[in-house]
Amino acid sequence: MTDWHKNAIVYELYVDKFAGNFSNLTSKLFYFRHLGINTLWLLPHYPSPMVDGGYDISDYYSIRPDLGTMADFDEFLKKAHQLDLKIILD
């Protein structure tokens, strides 16, 4: 469906503030489905000097170490898609 965004129920979050890291966020995916959420909008989670709230990204190809590893992110993404959750990255 090309117009999925027209019916999206979006929940925006900072991974560290909501769950601490990607492994913990993965364990909470059923919670979002239970709420009727179908799209998660992840605020900055890339490495950053954190001068501008994480929007001053220093590496678009990595995950901030305090949030886990790229493998943790990949597992999060896999499980989210298995639950038909869309992911938006900021």
C-alpha positions in Angstrom: 0.0 0.0 0.0 1.6 3.2 -1.1 -0.4 5.5 1.1 0.3 3.7 4.4 1.2 7.0 6.1 -2.4 8.3 5.7 -3.6 5.7 8.3 -0.4 5.6 10.4 -0.7 5.7 14.1 2.7 7.0 15.0 4.5 6.8 18.4 7.7 9.0 18.5 10.4 8.1 21.0 14.0 8.4 22.0 15.3 4.8 22.4 17.4 5.7 25.5 14.6 7.6 27.3 11.9 5.0 26.6 13.7 1.7 26.9 17.4 2.3 27.6 18.6 0.4 24.5 17.5 -1.5 21.4 17.4 -4.9 23.2 14.9 -3.5 25.7 12.9 -1.7 23.0 12.6 -5.0 21.1 11.1 -6.6 24.1 8.4 -3.8 24.2 7.2 -4.2 20.6 4.1 -6.1 21.6 3.2 -3.2 23.9 3.0 -0.9 20.9 0.9 -3.3 18.9 -1.5 -3.7 21.9 -1.9 0.1 21.9 -2.8 0.0 18.2 0.4 1.7 17.2 1.6 0.7 13.7 4.5 3.0 13.2 7.4 3.9 15.5 9.3 7.1 14.8 12.8 6.8 16.3 14.5 10.0 17.2 18.3 10.3 16.8 20.1 7.1 17.8 23.3 7.6 15.7 26.7 8.4 17.3 26.8 12.1 18.1 28.8 14.6 20.2 25.3 15.4 21.7 25.8 19.2 21.3 22.4 19.4 19.6 20.3 16.7 21.2 21.7 14.0 19.0 20.8 15.8 15.8 24.5 16.6 15.2 25.2 13.1 13.9 28.8 12.1 13.4 28.2 8.6 11.8 25.1 7.7 9.9 26.2 4.0 9.7 26.4 3.2 13.4 24.4 3.1 16.5 25.3 5.0 19.7 27.2 2.5 21.8 25.0 3.2 24.9 22.0 2.0 22.8 23.5 -1.3 21.7 25.1 -2.7 18.6 24.1 -2.8 15.0 23.1 -6.4 15.6 20.8 -5.2 18.3 19.3 -2.7 15.9 18.9 -5.3 13.2 17.1 -7.7 15.6 14.8 -4.8 16.6 14.0 -4.0 13.0 13.4 -7.7 12.2 11.0 -8.2 15.1 9.2 -4.9 14.3 8.6 -5.9 10.7 7.4 -9.3 11.9 4.7 -7.5 13.9 3.9 -5.2 10.9 5.3 -2.2 12.6 6.8 0.5 10.3 9.9 2.3 11.5 10.7 5.9 10.7 14.3 7.1 11.5 14.9 10.7 12.3 
